[in-house]
């Protein structure tokens, strides 16, 4: 029964509030994420005025365009990516409120907080890469260079989101 109530509000309130260390790996991931976000905006701003008035705005599971709309709709992707990046950065400042697969104690808090903060940084980078590849492929599709996102897009998205989650969750269980 204790397992089901370990992530309740009351237990999260009792967790230790520890500052996590910012490692070189964390810094590299943050810099890559920020550079990728800036590259996404630069790519869009450089290409925006050359886009046709109607572009693909939705793709099916096989990566084929199945809805079209105005070229202004492509602006939503970097805006959403930027908002997600900012929110995930702010949330990462408070690792004691995360949901953890293990019980947090004074002894394991530093490792668990650092591990899950690292996972969130990797997922943040993954989201920027996903949004960047959608914008890139949409621009290429609108210019007539490709047909849709491609059949490998969905496996790519699944891999760069599920692999970090599995890696850091297993690591969390191993080092309880």
Steps between C-alpha positions, in 0.01 A plus 500: 500500500791732570600471131176663381528801729868584467444781247219673686510870570578440866799277427636740239478776758718298736771432240839663554563810291853452371685699236621263229843529346526628144746269325687548174255258335208714620665813365565337162138380472370848595727670244407253224131552581528877492701494176243263345217732605679801350572300183130412477404868511774600254399224257140612511573871470738448208256274315168658593472758221590243231224260608188469287175637645367145562718248683443161664381546858429142606656162424370147552681210668692420182621860472274595207340845496124471553404862578609832356476857623653844487872546540448696823406173669865389490578779750315308773761224507797709618272694736382174662858371508618821670221490759571132575872573529436785745247308709721190520796717599303660782354168618852358512586750777262312735592130480346427841150526345563241227338159506762234567485123448668448840447638848709812561707502817774726634758247377382467140350846442808657342548216251130468415456876452813521282396195298149626427623854427738349247212300349292816468790678328534214251126500434508877452771453236296220343195723470702776335643247253152367424355847439807597298471195276127566446572859396791391280299226326195727464715762327656237274155359423356843423791569263438168324822326608337220701170320533384532861705447814624161393427153630784519756366805679270316742765243603747790543257684730428187703868417535621842615222525759472145631873416520588782744193425713589131522869567560452746786212305657703178507794696640268636769397148602857368498633776724212523747 
